[in-house]
Amino acid sequence: MRIRYAWFGIAAGLLASLPLQAQSLAFFSTQGSNAGVQVLDVCSMEVQTRITGVGTEPSRMVRSPDGSRIFLSSASGSSGSVYAIDVATRQVVESAAAGIAQNRTIAISPDGSRVYTWKVTSSTEIGVLVLDANDLSEIATVPITGSNCVNGRNDVFVMPDGRIIANACNDGLRIIDPQTLAVGVGPTLPTGSGSLLGTSPDGVELYVSRSGALGVAANNTGVRAIDLATGVASEFTWSLPPAGSFPGFASGAGIRRLSVVKVPGASLANTYYYATYLSAGGVVPIAYARASDLVPGPGGTRNRRMIGLVAISGATSLGSANGRLGFATAGLNAIRRLRFDPEFVPPANHVTAAGSAVSFTGTSTLTDVIVFGDGELFCDGYEP
């Protein structure tokens, strides 16, 4: 039970004047009639504002390392675009055209100085657009050539060392040097590999999705690791209690996102990778792994395993600022609050739902969410 002191009214007034980081705000990219970026107070569940003027289909977002800006990929009709949003003022401060095709991907350099996305200029020409994060001016468009690159374009992703990975061409990933912008050809993805999901904590392996018959099954999680130096592919497996158990995923389930949430100041043991899935057939739980399980241990072995699973269905993306409170989308036009317990002991769950799904117009499979702040004081609705 939470004790509320007599000075609560005074404290509430003070909280209203606290900076963004003390408020815990969630930024959702939404589509349809509510196209924009909706800013939600995590505690009150009230929408504070909707940022418009960001195209008709705003989707993926990344934040700057200092948390001052969000960069958003969007589309208007058949044209792509990128927007910079000031987090403090909650306004669009810069924008840039990004070619003649819809834009569904965005990435940022580790130092926050550059933003990357696709730029399609014709039915046969595609490049990686390099933008200055300060004003979204174009630094360069790096041509990507090869087999079926325009039609096969998928993701642009940045490794921890700054290398830009472009997943488009049938004849291999393209790896771009962040300094010279020289393009090299990387490994060819194995059959059944799809979207780029993320990278191992040490930056050695690239995580990609498995699809179709090679997706979620009794022996794998739908995640595949690719060693960028050797091209060797390794599968993620389930490591769930009881030993050998397999979660009951709906038919056709495939991984949608792999999100990383780190408790501020914590070690790899408290940095988590969350796999969210999508299926037209029903149940799609959230799976998770500790970052410490994804790097070589004392014996030099990588486990590449998901250690937990929680039956929170419908999530295609999730976010948390502090590894304790967060949000996930919950299917079309709905969101769900989440609780995280970094100190959990199995068989207890590390992540649980804080209540039922809540109506939130505009969320879809394109929606992304970024959460800011550590404002947990008197935050109702997250209690066990």
HELIX and SHEET records of a PDB file:
HELIX    1   1 PHE A    8  ALA A   16  1                                   9    
HELIX    2   2 LEU A   20  ALA A   22  5                                   3    
HELIX    3   3 GLY A   32  ASN A   34  5                                   3    
HELIX    4   4 GLY A  212  LEU A  214  5                                   3    
HELIX    5   5 LEU A  268  ASN A  270  5                                   3    
HELIX    6   6 ALA A  291  ASP A  293  5                                   3    
SHEET    1   A 4 VAL A  47  ILE A  51  0                                        
SHEET    2   A 4 GLY A  36  ASP A  41 -1                                        
SHEET    3   A 4 LEU A  25  THR A  30 -1                                        
SHEET    4   A 4 VAL A 369  PHE A 372 -1                                        
SHEET    1   B 4 MET A  61  ARG A  63  0                                        
SHEET    2   B 4 ARG A  69  SER A  76 -1                                        
SHEET    3   B 4 SER A  79  ASP A  86 -1                                        
SHEET    4   B 4 GLN A  91  ALA A  97 -1                                        
SHEET    1   C 4 ALA A 107  ILE A 108  0                                        
SHEET    2   C 4 ARG A 114  SER A 122 -1                                        
SHEET    3   C 4 GLU A 125  ASP A 132 -1                                        
SHEET    4   C 4 GLU A 138  ILE A 144 -1                                        
SHEET    1   D 4 ASP A 155  VAL A 158  0                                        
SHEET    2   D 4 ILE A 164  ASN A 167 -1                                        
SHEET    3   D 4 ARG A 174  ILE A 176 -1                                        
SHEET    4   D 4 VAL A 183  VAL A 185 -1                                        
SHEET    1   E 4 SER A 193  THR A 199  0                                        
SHEET    2   E 4 GLU A 205  ARG A 210 -1                                        
SHEET    3   E 4 VAL A 223  ASP A 227 -1                                        
SHEET    4   E 4 ALA A 233  GLU A 235 -1                                        
SHEET    1   F 2 THR A 237  TRP A 238  0                                        
SHEET    2   F 2 ARG A 305  MET A 306  1                                        
SHEET    1   G 4 GLY A 254  LYS A 262  0                                        
SHEET    2   G 4 THR A 271  LEU A 278 -1                                        
SHEET    3   G 4 ILE A 286  ARG A 290 -1                                        
SHEET    4   G 4 GLY A 308  VAL A 310 -1                                        
SHEET    1   H 4 LEU A 318  SER A 320  0                                        
SHEET    2   H 4 LEU A 325  THR A 329 -1                                        
SHEET    3   H 4 ALA A 334  PHE A 340 -1                                        
SHEET    4   H 4 VAL A 351  ALA A 353 -1                                        
SHEET    1   I 4 LEU A 318  SER A 320  0                                        
SHEET    2   I 4 LEU A 325  THR A 329 -1                                        
SHEET    3   I 4 ALA A 334  PHE A 340 -1                                        
SHEET    4   I 4 VAL A 358  SER A 359 -1                                        
END                                                                             
